[in-house]
Amino acid sequence: MIKWSNKKNHGFLSLTKKTLGVFILVKFPEAEIRKFRNVFVCRKCKTKIKAPNMKIIQGKVSCRRCGGKAFKAVRKK
């Protein structure tokens, strides 16, 4: 449902909860691969780095900022 509100939004359209329920986000596998595959976060300084899984496990990758070798996978939201 779309409402016109002159007081709060100064004449702009405001969307209610019923309207927002229509817009359901769809998860695309291509986008998830692009955003989350081979992306890790440094446990010390929280910097994101893109590297292959095996190099992270073997400890061959170090953080650009702090030089740490402890990483975790990026969390999917």
Order of alpha helices (4+ residues) and beta strands (2+ residues): beta-beta-alpha-alpha-beta-beta-alpha-beta
